[in-house]
Amino acid sequence: MYRRNNAEEVVPEETKVWECVADDCKGWIRDNFTSSDDQKCPLCGSEMKAGTRMLQAINNPKNY
């Protein structure tokens, strides 16, 4: 049995993110999914710093 995959390949693009500064935590969140610049890690509560990652684009305009 053969199966065709007609889905288009989504090309990753450089995306702004917030990354946890704690060495033992791998928490991060996309910038366009946050509500302020003063971020706390949702996993451990540590501070977060701005960074970038190669991710698939997700449209979520800030409307809050």
Buried (B, 14 or more C-beta within 10 A) or exposed (E): EEEEEEEEEEEEEEBEBBBBEBEEBEBBBBBBEBEEEEBBBEEEEBEBEEEEEEBEEEEEEEEE
